[in-house]
Amino acid sequence: MYVCVCNAVTDRDIHEAAASGVETLAELSLRTGCSDCCGTCADLAGEILAEARAKHVRVVPFGLAIAA
């Protein structure tokens, strides 16, 4: 689904960005253009990014998080 209509960024694009290490909405905006125009998509993009990051981060012994 399109999240950012202005720059044609999809939820799949956001998941791929999270898998490649994007951690913040600012980084997502720099890499994809998401939310750098009108900003209407910022809240939804942030939610999708947080969900995607949760799926791509795993916890190993001693509480260290490693991106999968």
N, C-alpha and C positions, 0 to 999 in steps of 0.2 A: 504494500500500500504506500502511496505517496504521503510523506510526512511534511516535507517542504516543497510546496508547489512552485515557489519562486525559482528554486534551483534544481528541481526534479530529483530530490533525495528521497529514497525509499527506506522503509524499515530494514530491508535487507542490507542496504548500504550502511546503515547505522550498526547493525550486528557485525558486519565485516570490519568496520572501523574499530569496534570494541575488541574484536578478536585480534586485531593487529596492534593493540596497545593504547588506543585512544581512551583517556580517562575522564575528560571533562567536556562540557558543552563547548567551551572555547576552542579546545583542540578539534572537536568534531566540526565546528564551524570553519576552522582553518583548512582542514583536510577536504571537506565536502561542500562547503558553502552553506550548509544547513543553518538556518536562523541568522544569516548575515544580511538579510534584506529587510523584510517587514517585521520579522521576529514573532509572528503569530504562532509559529510551530515550536518555539523554544521549550515550552512546558512539556509537550508531548515528546519531542526529541530527547529531552533530558530524562524522561521516564523510560523511554525505550533504551537509551544508552545505559541507564542504571541496571535495568533488567538484563541486558546483554552482557554487561560486565560481570554481573553475578553468575552468569552461566559460564563465563570464560576464566574465572579465577577459582583456583582450588587451594585449599589450606593444607599445608604439610606440617609435620611435627614441629613443635616449638612456636606455633602460631604464625609462621611465615606464609604469606600469600604469594603464589606463583601464577602468572598468567598462563593459561593452557593453550 
